[in-house]
């Protein structure tokens, strides 16, 4: 999306006229009109800065790729040019994460697959990287074999990747991102501990779908995007902004889509505000009307992309959920299947314990411990009303019912 379209789209998303934007920026209505029409090919930098501040365009928080280019040493995967955070609640979360990473030598970003942990880690690094003498290093762990498969820690494999990315000499005063560590909990923490002990100037950010430890560093939960404006304000929710910006439509089409705002809100809510799922839906919106997406779900098999820059478990909602399920022990999977078979959308801790007690102890172990561990994974999310109420994440029940997991069907039939 070029600057002209982006100004028009973001202005309309906020429900502003050209006169409203002119009042907020101090620019003339004629300047804004000509900019949106593409008449002005090379606008003044001061005008762009004003629009960036008001609309969030090309801000380093909204697009870390631009800010990262100013960092002399950035090794490993670089930030993409995609926009993610350009709203009040998103910027507040990012500001808090920047402060947290700056104040703590180890921070783990925890949240469900596709919620934006990696993007936010890159955004934090783009903001803080210049303050580290040796810059930023990114080590991708997603391609390594899970520890549940190897039967032991992957510490050696992780350490090798880290040492390939950073210099073995000197203090190593840098910000290190260990991306995708949920399938390597023991090795990731062991390597992080060793690096923190050997390199006093190093800060580390880990991204993972579940907590790896509560005894080292701090954990920060990454929240999905809301379909409603922050703090009960006016305008559109960040999930709506995100959906429109990634649909690749021009300003006129975006304005037309906003006439279907209730449908857009419903779509975002069905997708749980998960940015990756919103991206999948945005791709479909380029050819499929929103009402048709809602009429068919959208179904699990519609939430996918052919973008091979992503790892296989990131290219569809089904693959993402399958990645999480594969990390669960068989007893946890069987209980997950039982919860997916329930007709009620929400359930309590006692409901999980009751299902555990219906299975042989040799299959599940202690029911209370299993229920607590299952709630700790991102496939299960807080529900309403109140404490100790839960629900399955978006499309988890669909995946379990469609795919089956190991011996689940046999077990359910026998119970």
N, C-alpha and C positions, 0 to 999 in steps of 0.2 A: 504494500500500500504506500503510495507516494505521499509527500507532505500535504498536498492540496486535499486529497481524499481524507487523509487522517484528521486534518483540522475539521473538515466538515462532519465526518463521522462522530468524532468525539464531542463536538459542539452539540450535535443533534441527540446523541446519547444522553447528554445532560439536560436536554430539553431547552436549550438556549437558542435565541435568535441571533442573527449576526450583530444586531444592536446590543444584545446582552453581552456578547463576547467583547465587543468594542469597548463597552463600559468597564468591563473587568480588566482589560489589558491596557487601556488608554490608547489603543490604535484606532484609526478611523474605520468606519463601516466600509468605505470604499477600498481600503487596503485589505481588509478581511475578505470582502467579496471577490476582489481580483485574485487574491491568493487561492481561494477555494476554486475559482474558475480556471486556475492555471495560467492566468495572464502574467503573474509575477513569477518568473523562473528562478531568480536568484534574490530572494528577500533579504533584507538587512539582518545581520546577525542579532542585533538588539531586538528586532521584531520576533525572530525565531525563539530567542530566550524567553521573551514574555509569554509567548504561546506555550512553550515547554513547561513553564512554571504553572500556568493556569490549567492546561489540558493534560500535562504529563507526557508530552511527546518528546521522544529522544532523550528523556531524562536518564541519568546513569542508573537510577533505581529501576526504571522501566526497561532498560536495555543494557545489561551489564557488558555486552560485547564491545560497545563503544568505549566505556570507561576502562575495560581490561586492556585495550590497546595502548593505554598510556602507561601501563606497568611494564618496566624494562624486561623483567624475567617472569614469564608465565609458561610453565612447562606442563605438558599433558593436554587433555581435552580443553578446548577453549569454549567460552560461552557462545550460544547460538544468538542469532539476531532477533529471536522471537520476543514479543512483549508479554509480560506477565503481570507485573505490579504497576498499576497506574491509578490507584484510588486511595482514599484516605486510610481505610483499614489495612490495605496491603502495605502501604508505606509505613504505617505504625508498626506492623509486625516486623518489617525489615529493619527499621531503626532499632527495635528491641533486640533483634538477632545480631546486628552489628555490635551493639554495646555488650551483648553477652559473650560473643566470640573474642572481643577485645579484652574483656575482663577475665576470661577463663582460658586456660591453656588447652582444654579438651571440651568440645561441645558436640553433642550428638543431636542431629535433626531427625526426629522420629515422626512417622506418619504413614498412612496407607500408600500403596503404589499409585503413582501418577499425581500425587498431591502437590508436587513442586519442590521437593526437598533439594534435588540437585540444582535446579534453577536458583533457588534462594542461596544455596551454598556458594554458587558462582557469583551471585549478586553481592553477597557479603565480602567475598574475596576481591571482587572488583573495587569495592569501596575501601577495603583495608590494605590491599596488596602493596600499595606504594609505601606503606609505613614499615614494611619488612624489607631489610637489606637484600635478602636473597629471593624476594618476590613470592610467587605462588606456584605450587606444584599440585597437580591433580593425578591421583592414582585410581584407575577404574578397576573395581574388584568383581564386577558382575559376571565376568567370563570364567572365573575360577570355579572349580568343582565344589559343591557344598560340602561342609564338614559332615553332614549327616550321611553322605555317600562315601567319603573317604574313611570315615570311622575315627577321625582324629583331627587335631588342629591343623589348619593350613598356614601356620605361622611362617614357615620357610618360604612358601610361595608368595605370600603377601610381602614379606621382607625383601624378597628379590625384586618385586615390582617397585617397591619404595626406593630401593637403592639405585635402581635404573633411572629413577626420575629426579633424584636429588644428589648433590655432590657429597661424597663421603668426607670431605675436608671441611675444616672450619666449624663455626658455631651453628651453621645452618639456621640462620635467623630468617625463617620463612613461615608462610601459612600453608599447611598441607591439608588437602581434601582427600579423604578416603571414601570413595563413592560406592554405595551399594554394599553394605556390610552385614545385612541381616542373615545371610546364609553361611557366614564365617565368623560367628560371634567370638569364639575363643581366640582364634588367630588374630582377628582385628584388634581386640583389646590387648593382647600380649604384645603385639607390635607397637601399638600406641603407647603403652606403658614404657617400653624400652626406649622409644624415641623421645618421650618426655624426660626420661632420666638422663639420656645422653646428649640432648640438645636443649639447653635451657632457653634458647631464644625462639623455639618452635611453638606455634599454636596449631592445633589439629581440629578439623571439622570432619565428623563422620556422618554419613547419611545412611539410614537404615529404617526398615519398616517396623521394627520392634526394638524395645530397649535392650541394649547389650549389657549394660551394667548400671547400677545406681551408686557404685562405690568409687568411681573414677570420673572426674569431670561433672558436667551438668547435661541434662536432657531438655530439649525444647520441642514441644509438640507442634507440628505444622498443621494449620487448620485449612479445610477446604474453603472455597469461595462461596460467599452468600449470594443468593438471588435477590436479596433486599439491600437497600442502602445502609451504610454503617450508622450506628447510633440512632437509628430510627429517623434519619434525615430524609430529605427529598432527593429526587433523581432516581438513578438506576443502581441496582446492586452490582458489585464487582464481577459476579459470574456472568451477568448480562453483557457487561462491557467486554469481558474476555471472549465470550462466544461470538459477538459481532466482529471484534477485531481479528479473530482467527478464521472467520468465514470468508475473508478475502473479497468482500463485496464492496462496491463503490458507495459513495455517499447517498445517492438516490435510493439504492436498494436497501441500505441500512435504515434510512428513514421509513421506507415501506415496511421493513421487518418490525420496526418499533410500534407499528399499528397493531401488531400481534403480541404486544408485551405480556399479556396473561399467559399465552402459549409458551413464550420464551422462559418465563418464570417457572412454569410447570416443567418444561424440559430440563432446566438447570437443576431443579429439585429432584427429579427422577434420577439424574446423573450424580446426585450427591455432592454437587459443587466440585467434583474432582477435575482439575484442569486437563489432565490427559484425556478423560472421557469427553469433556467439553470440546477438546480439539477434534476428537473423532467425529462428534456430532456436527461440528462446524464444517468439516469436510463434506459430510452428507448434505448439509444445508445449501451447498453450492448448486446442487441439482434437485434436491428433494424439498418440497414445502414443509414448514415446521409442523403443520397439522397432520401431515402424513407420517412424519417421524413419531409423533405422539400416538397416532392411531395404531402403530405397530410396535409401540413400546417406548423408545426404540429398543429392538430386541438385542440380545447379547451379541449375535453374529453381525450386527451392523456397526458395532463399535470397534473399528480396526483401521489400520493404515498400511500403505505399502512403503512407508518411509524406512528404508534399510539403514539409515543412520542410527536408528534405534536398535537396541538389543532385542532379540526375539521375544523375551518376556515382556517387552514394553510396547509391542506393536498391536496389541489388541487387549480389550478388557478381559477376555477369557484367558489369554496367556498370562496376564498379570495376576489374576486370581489363582490360576493354576500354580504359578510360582510360589505363592504364599501357602497354598494347600500342601504342596510337595514338601514343605519344610516342617509340617506337623507330624508328630508321631501318629501311628495308626489309631490309637485310642482316641486322640483328639479329633481325628478325621471322622470317626464314627459318631462322636457326639455332635460334631458340626453338622453331619448329615441329618441327625435327629432334629436338631434345631431348625434346619432348612425345611424339614417336612411338616413343621407346625403350621397351623392356619393363622395363628396370631402373629402380627408383625413384630411385637416386642415380647420379651421374656425376662424373667428375673433370675438372680443367682440361684435361688431355690429350684427353679425349673431346670437349670443345667445340672445341678446336683442330683435331682430326681432322675433325669435321663441317664446320668452316670451310674446310678445305683441299679438300673435295669440291666446293665451289661455285666458280664462276669468280671470279677476283680482282677483276674489275671490279664484281662484285655485293657483295663483302664487305670488300675492303681487306685490311689486314694481319690474319692469323688470330689472332695472339697479342693484338693490341690489341683486336680485336672481342670475343674471349673475356673479356678483362679488363673491358671496358665492360659486357658483358651480365651478368656476375656482380655488377657494381656496382648494377644495378637491383633493386628489391625483388621482382620476379617470380622471381628465383633466390635461394635461401636456403642457408645452410650446412647440410651434411648430415653423416651419420656413415658411416664412422668417420674421424675425424681431419681434418687440414688438407688443403685443396684438394679436398675432396669436397663435392658440392652436390646440391641437389634443387630441383624447381620448387615454388613456393608452393602452398597449398591451392587446388585447382580450376583452376589455370593450364593444366594439360595438358587437362582436360576442355573448357575454353573454346577452346583452340587447335584441338582436334580437331573440335569442333562447329561453330565459326564459320569457320575458315579465315581467313587474313590476307593480303590483297592478292594477290600472285602466287605465294603459297606452294605451293598445290596443283599449279599448273603446273610450278613449279620442282622439286618433289619427284618429279613424274612423269617429268621429263626426266633426273633425276640417276641 
